[in-house]
Amino acid sequence: MSLIRPFTGLRPVPSCAEDLLAPPYDVLNTAEAKIQAANRPSSFLHVSKPEIDLEDNTDPYSDAVYTKGAENLQRLINQGLLQRDPLDHYYVYRLTMGDHSQTGLVAVASVEAYNQNRIRKHEFTRPQKEQDRVNHVDALNAQTGPVFLVYRAQQRLDEILQQVANEAAEVDVTLDDGVRHQFWVVRGESQLDEITRLVEAMPSLYIADGHHRSAAAARVAERRGGGGDAPSDYFLAVLFSDQVVQIFDYNRVVTDLHGLTAEQLLAAVSERFAVNAESQPVRPTGSGEFGMYLAGQWYRLKVPAEQIPADPVGSLDVSLLHGLLIEPLLGVADPRRDQRIDFVGGIRGLSELERRVDGGEMAVAFSLYPTSSGALMAVADADEVMPPKSTWFEPKLADGMVSHVLEPTV
């Protein structure tokens, strides 16, 4: 069984792509999705978040939601807005956000390789979210949200992707958030074969985003018992070189100071970090450095080098901040469950940290240096798990650009 293979993609007619493509299902809540999809009957949100078409009080995990998603997907097919390629292909997908551009390979990846840890994980999954994806895939008989995979840069593969992308794109649209999405079909048999060989030679791939989707795919494959070579034995994925992915900071805000005054917290922090007050918002310039916004003042915090452990998880900035400050000083032991802590993606900027503290919603905020793709792969190679909310990847892949149909049906 190969690590990846080409597939017959279900994808939008190019002229319909701009109206059809939608943000990933898990970056919008139901209310936001309903607003985005208003007066847009072809939006893929009707497939990925079908509760928007049901009563407001509908449980998003109810059978009715998954049934509605399947109906909406079939409607888009019946209307000719989505069409399935007659032959197996790889595809090339380029995302451009501002000055940043990244080009990836669209394929289906082996569930067996995932189960054998050749496609490596770095996060735990939550049972309810995983079951949600199982139910969604089963109801639609398709995987509609790709898993974001990273590979260690492979020059020849990157050259092939660039060669394909030198041609006119089949889809080339810029969505409301300003991100440009371009899509090509790889049709040459020699290119298809070479791509398969190049990826097969890689020792491993790494899940950057999509742990629930990949875990759900493994469960669906087991239940369907395809024997290792059925469509359900593979999951939809987009592969990017570790040299092109863009990871933003994932910052923290805490609701209270755990019984301390601002002065007492600052004094306690000064015993553990080198602390300097700053006149401007603090964006860390390297690992082991943090910004802290407290009582209207920014501070730059630096961890003494001797306090940074050598292990791949303990040396992460999210681990250092938690172990040295957030847990011992602010009393947040379990960031997965403690309602006193929240997480702010770096795409929102440092002004969002100021806003939440100045408005009284939060008492203190912390800015972090982005986790590197190398650190992510080191954690996965060690078969370890990252702390929650360690990475924020931008730009995001669109839902609806291509889907993977599973056959035979159950």
Secondary structure per residue as TSV (DSSP state, phi and psi in degrees):
chain	resnum	aa	ss	phi	psi
A	1	M	-	360.0	128.2
A	2	S	-	-78.7	155.7
A	3	L	S	-63.0	-41.5
A	4	I	E	-135.2	167.7
A	5	R	E	-155.2	160.4
A	6	P	-	-72.8	167.6
A	7	F	B	-154.8	167.7
A	8	T	-	-90.9	98.3
A	9	G	E	-74.0	142.8
A	10	L	E	-98.6	115.1
A	11	R	E	-144.9	162.8
A	12	P	E	-72.6	146.5
A	13	V	-	-58.7	129.8
A	14	P	G	-50.2	-37.8
A	15	S	G	-69.2	-16.5
A	16	C	G	-101.2	-5.4
A	17	A	H	-61.4	-40.8
A	18	E	H	-61.2	-40.6
A	19	D	H	-76.3	-25.9
A	20	L	H	-87.9	-41.2
A	21	L	-	-62.0	147.5
A	22	A	B	-144.2	159.1
A	23	P	-	-61.9	159.3
A	24	P	-	-54.4	147.3
A	25	Y	T	-58.2	-27.2
A	26	D	T	-99.8	10.9
A	27	V	S	-104.6	-5.3
A	28	L	S	-122.1	141.6
A	29	N	-	-84.1	176.5
A	30	T	H	-61.9	-42.4
A	31	A	H	-63.7	-42.4
A	32	E	H	-65.4	-40.4
A	33	A	H	-65.2	-38.6
A	34	K	H	-63.6	-39.4
A	35	I	H	-65.9	-45.9
A	36	Q	H	-63.2	-34.6
A	37	A	H	-89.8	-3.5
A	38	A	T	-58.9	130.6
A	39	N	T	60.8	22.7
A	40	R	-	-129.4	76.8
A	41	P	T	-63.3	-21.5
A	42	S	T	-92.6	-0.3
A	43	S	-	-59.5	137.0
A	44	F	T	-69.1	-10.0
A	45	L	H	-60.4	-26.5
A	46	H	H	-66.6	-21.1
A	47	V	H	-94.2	-45.0
A	48	S	H	-81.8	-26.7
A	49	K	S	-134.9	64.7
A	50	P	G	-67.2	-10.6
A	51	E	G	-61.4	-18.4
A	52	I	G	-65.1	-17.2
A	53	D	G	-99.3	6.4
A	54	L	S	-116.6	179.4
A	55	E	-	-58.2	149.7
A	56	D	T	-58.4	-31.3
A	57	N	T	-92.1	14.3
A	58	T	-	-68.6	133.0
A	59	D	-	-65.6	120.3
A	60	P	T	-64.8	-10.2
A	61	Y	T	-106.3	14.2
A	62	S	S	-81.6	158.3
A	63	D	H	-58.9	-33.7
A	64	A	H	-61.0	-32.9
A	65	V	H	-67.5	-47.5
A	66	Y	H	-66.3	-37.9
A	67	T	H	-62.2	-42.3
A	68	K	H	-65.0	-38.6
A	69	G	H	-60.9	-42.5
A	70	A	H	-64.2	-40.8
A	71	E	H	-62.2	-42.3
A	72	N	H	-68.6	-38.0
A	73	L	H	-63.2	-44.6
A	74	Q	H	-64.3	-35.1
A	75	R	H	-62.2	-44.3
A	76	L	H	-63.6	-35.5
A	77	I	H	-68.5	-46.6
A	78	N	H	-62.7	-32.5
A	79	Q	T	-80.1	-3.0
A	80	G	T	78.6	12.6
A	81	L	S	-81.5	-28.4
A	82	L	E	-116.9	134.0
A	83	Q	E	-134.2	147.3
A	84	R	E	-99.9	134.2
A	85	D	-	-64.7	141.8
A	86	P	S	-76.6	-20.4
A	87	L	S	-124.2	161.4
A	88	D	-	-72.6	137.5
A	89	H	B	-142.1	155.8
A	90	Y	E	-91.1	163.9
A	91	Y	E	-135.1	158.4
A	92	V	E	-118.4	132.9
A	93	Y	E	-128.1	121.5
A	94	R	E	-115.1	133.7
A	95	L	E	-114.0	133.7
A	96	T	E	-130.3	123.1
A	97	M	E	-130.2	108.6
A	98	G	T	62.0	-127.1
A	99	D	T	-85.6	-5.4
A	100	H	E	-96.1	134.6
A	101	S	E	-136.8	139.7
A	102	Q	E	-140.9	136.9
A	103	T	E	-118.5	127.9
A	104	G	E	-128.3	168.3
A	105	L	E	-102.7	126.8
A	106	V	E	-96.3	127.0
A	107	A	E	-152.3	179.1
A	108	V	E	-110.9	138.1
A	109	A	E	-110.3	151.0
A	110	S	E	-72.9	125.9
A	111	V	H	-64.8	-37.0
A	112	E	H	-61.5	-40.4
A	113	A	H	-64.7	-36.3
A	114	Y	H	-63.7	-46.8
A	115	N	H	-64.7	-30.1
A	116	Q	T	-89.8	5.8
A	117	N	T	67.0	23.3
A	118	R	S	-81.1	-27.8
A	119	I	E	-101.3	109.0
A	120	R	E	-98.7	146.5
A	121	K	-	-105.3	160.2
A	122	H	-	-140.6	10.2
A	123	E	S	-135.8	152.3
A	124	F	-	-78.3	156.6
A	125	T	-	-107.7	157.8
A	126	R	-	-98.5	131.2
A	127	P	H	-54.6	-43.0
A	128	Q	H	-65.8	-41.7
A	129	K	H	-68.9	-36.3
A	130	E	H	-66.2	-44.8
A	131	Q	H	-63.3	-34.8
A	132	D	H	-58.0	-45.2
A	133	R	H	-68.8	-36.1
A	134	V	H	-59.0	-49.1
A	135	N	H	-63.5	-39.1
A	136	H	H	-65.7	-46.6
A	137	V	H	-64.0	-44.1
A	138	D	H	-62.3	-43.1
A	139	A	H	-67.6	-40.4
A	140	L	H	-84.5	-17.2
A	141	N	T	54.7	37.9
A	142	A	E	-161.3	150.8
A	143	Q	E	-100.1	118.3
A	144	T	-	-108.2	-9.0
A	145	G	S	-119.2	119.6
A	146	P	-	-75.8	150.7
A	147	V	E	-85.7	134.6
A	148	F	E	-90.1	110.0
A	149	L	E	-109.6	150.9
A	150	V	E	-121.6	140.8
A	151	Y	E	-127.0	154.3
A	152	R	-	-68.3	132.4
A	153	A	-	-45.0	132.4
A	154	Q	-	-128.1	108.2
A	155	Q	H	-57.1	-45.3
A	156	R	H	-65.1	-41.9
A	157	L	H	-62.1	-43.0
A	158	D	H	-62.8	-34.9
A	159	E	H	-64.5	-42.4
A	160	I	H	-63.4	-45.1
A	161	L	H	-59.7	-39.9
A	162	Q	H	-67.7	-38.4
A	163	Q	H	-59.9	-45.6
A	164	V	H	-62.8	-42.2
A	165	A	H	-73.0	-8.9
A	166	N	T	-74.9	-17.0
A	167	E	S	-83.0	168.4
A	168	A	-	-65.4	133.6
A	169	A	-	-73.3	145.5
A	170	E	S	-74.6	-34.3
A	171	V	E	-126.3	133.2
A	172	D	E	-149.2	94.7
A	173	V	E	-134.4	149.8
A	174	T	E	-113.3	121.4
A	175	L	-	-87.3	178.5
A	176	D	T	-59.0	-27.8
A	177	D	T	-84.2	4.0
A	178	G	S	87.3	-1.3
A	179	V	-	-84.1	131.6
A	180	R	E	-92.7	132.3
A	181	H	E	-118.9	120.9
A	182	Q	E	-123.2	145.9
A	183	F	E	-144.0	132.4
A	184	W	E	-127.8	156.6
A	185	V	E	-107.1	130.8
A	186	V	E	-90.4	112.8
A	187	R	-	-109.4	-23.4
A	188	G	-	-70.5	128.3
A	189	E	H	-59.5	-40.0
A	190	S	H	-65.8	-37.8
A	191	Q	H	-67.4	-41.2
A	192	L	H	-59.5	-47.4
A	193	D	H	-64.9	-41.5
A	194	E	H	-67.2	-40.0
A	195	I	H	-59.9	-45.5
A	196	T	H	-59.1	-44.6
A	197	R	H	-65.0	-42.5
A	198	L	H	-63.6	-42.0
A	199	V	H	-73.1	-36.8
A	200	E	H	-60.9	-29.8
A	201	A	T	-75.8	-10.9
A	202	M	S	-75.2	136.6
A	203	P	S	-66.7	-30.7
A	204	S	-	-163.1	159.2
A	205	L	E	-117.7	162.9
A	206	Y	E	-131.1	132.2
A	207	I	E	-76.8	117.8
A	208	A	E	-89.6	-45.5
A	209	D	E	-148.0	133.0
A	210	G	-	120.8	30.4
A	211	H	H	-63.0	-37.2
A	212	H	H	-70.6	-37.7
A	213	R	H	-66.5	-41.6
A	214	S	H	-70.7	-40.6
A	215	A	H	-63.1	-39.4
A	216	A	H	-65.7	-39.3
A	217	A	H	-61.2	-39.3
A	218	A	H	-64.0	-38.7
A	219	R	H	-69.9	-40.6
A	220	V	H	-63.5	-42.0
A	221	A	H	-61.6	-42.6
A	222	E	H	-63.1	-42.1
A	223	R	H	-68.8	-36.5
A	224	R	H	-82.1	-20.2
A	225	G	T	55.9	52.1
A	226	G	-	-75.2	-8.8
A	227	G	T	86.4	8.7
A	228	G	T	101.6	-14.8
A	229	D	S	-129.9	10.1
A	230	A	S	-81.7	160.2
A	231	P	G	-53.6	-34.7
A	232	S	G	-70.7	-10.0
A	233	D	G	-87.4	7.3
A	234	Y	E	-133.2	155.3
A	235	F	E	-128.2	149.6
A	236	L	E	-65.7	133.0
A	237	A	E	-150.2	154.7
A	238	V	E	-123.3	126.3
A	239	L	E	-105.3	128.2
A	240	F	E	-123.5	145.7
A	241	S	E	-64.2	144.2
A	242	D	T	-64.4	-14.9
A	243	Q	T	-82.6	-11.3
A	244	V	T	-114.8	-15.7
A	245	V	-	-70.3	150.0
A	246	Q	-	-117.2	118.1
A	247	I	E	-111.6	126.0
A	248	F	E	-93.3	165.3
A	249	D	-	-66.3	152.4
A	250	Y	E	-126.1	101.7
A	251	N	E	-92.8	167.4
A	252	R	E	-123.9	144.4
A	253	V	E	-133.9	144.0
A	254	V	E	-127.4	140.3
A	255	T	S	-71.5	-31.4
A	256	D	-	-147.8	172.6
A	257	L	-	-100.5	19.0
A	258	H	T	59.2	41.4
A	259	G	T	86.5	-2.6
A	260	L	-	-93.0	154.6
A	261	T	-	-82.8	167.2
A	262	A	H	-60.1	-39.2
A	263	E	H	-65.4	-40.9
A	264	Q	H	-67.3	-40.4
A	265	L	H	-63.6	-45.4
A	266	L	H	-60.1	-40.8
A	267	A	H	-64.0	-41.9
A	268	A	H	-67.2	-39.6
A	269	V	H	-63.4	-37.8
A	270	S	H	-65.9	-19.7
A	271	E	T	-79.1	-15.8
A	272	R	T	-114.3	-21.3
A	273	F	S	-131.9	158.3
A	274	A	E	-79.8	125.1
A	275	V	E	-120.4	131.9
A	276	N	E	-134.9	129.7
A	277	A	E	-71.1	141.7
A	278	E	E	-126.5	147.9
A	279	S	S	-86.3	-12.1
A	280	Q	S	-125.2	159.5
A	281	P	-	-53.9	141.3
A	282	V	-	-98.6	113.8
A	283	R	-	-105.8	110.2
A	284	P	-	-53.3	142.8
A	285	T	-	-99.8	-4.3
A	286	G	S	-171.2	171.3
A	287	S	T	-64.4	147.5
A	288	G	T	84.1	6.1
A	289	E	E	-123.5	142.4
A	290	F	E	-138.9	156.4
A	291	G	E	-104.8	143.4
A	292	M	E	-129.7	127.2
A	293	Y	E	-110.5	114.1
A	294	L	E	-141.5	125.0
A	295	A	T	51.7	44.4
A	296	G	T	78.3	8.8
A	297	Q	E	-128.1	136.6
A	298	W	E	-92.2	142.5
A	299	Y	E	-131.4	145.2
A	300	R	E	-101.5	123.8
A	301	L	E	-110.7	136.3
A	302	K	E	-127.9	134.0
A	303	V	-	-84.2	129.0
A	304	P	-	-57.2	138.1
A	305	A	G	-56.3	-34.0
A	306	E	G	-70.7	-12.6
A	307	Q	G	-93.1	-0.3
A	308	I	S	-94.5	115.2
A	309	P	-	-73.1	168.0
A	310	A	S	-89.1	-18.4
A	311	D	S	-71.9	151.7
A	312	P	T	-64.9	-29.9
A	313	V	T	-84.5	-47.0
A	314	G	T	-62.9	-26.6
A	315	S	T	-85.0	-7.4
A	316	L	S	-63.9	143.8
A	317	D	H	-60.5	-37.3
A	318	V	H	-63.7	-34.5
A	319	S	H	-71.3	-43.1
A	320	L	H	-61.2	-47.4
A	321	L	H	-62.9	-41.5
A	322	H	I	-66.9	-48.1
A	323	G	I	-71.4	-30.0
A	324	L	I	-95.3	-21.5
A	325	L	I	-135.0	-57.3
A	326	I	I	-65.0	-42.2
A	327	E	H	-79.1	-53.3
A	328	P	H	-70.6	-32.4
A	329	L	H	-99.0	-32.8
A	330	L	H	-107.4	-3.0
A	331	G	-	72.4	21.5
A	332	V	-	-95.4	99.5
A	333	A	-	-83.3	-41.2
A	334	D	-	-121.6	95.5
A	335	P	T	-66.8	-14.0
A	336	R	T	-72.9	-30.5
A	337	R	T	-119.2	-21.7
A	338	D	-	-70.7	122.0
A	339	Q	T	-77.1	-4.5
A	340	R	T	-81.8	-12.0
A	341	I	E	-115.0	144.4
A	342	D	E	-136.4	167.1
A	343	F	E	-127.1	137.3
A	344	V	E	-126.0	114.9
A	345	G	E	-63.1	140.6
A	346	G	G	-62.2	-18.6
A	347	I	G	-60.5	-22.0
A	348	R	G	-83.2	-11.8
A	349	G	-	83.4	165.0
A	350	L	H	-71.5	-22.4
A	351	S	H	-63.1	-27.5
A	352	E	H	-67.6	-34.3
A	353	L	H	-65.4	-45.2
A	354	E	H	-60.7	-43.4
A	355	R	H	-59.8	-43.4
A	356	R	H	-73.5	-30.2
A	357	V	H	-79.3	-47.2
A	358	D	H	-62.9	-30.3
A	359	G	T	-79.0	-7.3
A	360	G	T	90.2	-5.0
A	361	E	S	-67.8	-36.6
A	362	M	-	-126.5	157.8
A	363	A	S	-99.8	-28.5
A	364	V	E	-152.8	148.9
A	365	A	E	-132.3	152.6
A	366	F	E	-132.4	131.2
A	367	S	E	-102.1	142.4
A	368	L	-	-123.8	159.7
A	369	Y	-	-81.0	138.9
A	370	P	-	-61.2	140.6
A	371	T	-	-67.2	137.4
A	372	S	-	-85.4	158.2
A	373	S	H	-64.7	-31.3
A	374	G	H	-63.9	-39.8
A	375	A	H	-66.0	-40.2
A	376	L	H	-59.4	-46.7
A	377	M	H	-68.4	-33.8
A	378	A	H	-65.0	-40.2
A	379	V	H	-64.2	-45.4
A	380	A	H	-64.5	-39.9
A	381	D	H	-63.6	-31.3
A	382	A	T	-82.6	1.7
A	383	D	T	59.0	37.0
A	384	E	-	-108.2	176.7
A	385	V	-	-124.3	134.8
A	386	M	-	-74.9	153.6
A	387	P	-	-61.3	159.0
A	388	P	S	-62.2	148.9
A	389	K	S	55.9	52.5
A	390	S	-	-92.9	-27.3
A	391	T	-	-133.2	143.8
A	392	W	E	-131.8	107.5
A	393	F	E	-90.7	134.5
A	394	E	S	-140.3	145.0
A	395	P	S	-78.1	169.0
A	396	K	-	-94.2	145.0
A	397	L	-	-68.5	143.8
A	398	A	-	-84.8	141.3
A	399	D	B	-77.6	139.7
A	400	G	T	101.3	-13.9
A	401	M	S	-62.9	-39.6
A	402	V	-	-159.9	141.5
A	403	S	E	-125.2	157.9
A	404	H	E	-112.5	112.2
A	405	V	E	-82.8	135.5
A	406	L	-	-101.5	128.7
A	407	E	-	-141.6	149.4
A	408	P	S	-75.2	162.3
A	409	T	-	-71.0	159.0
A	410	V	-	-78.2	360.0
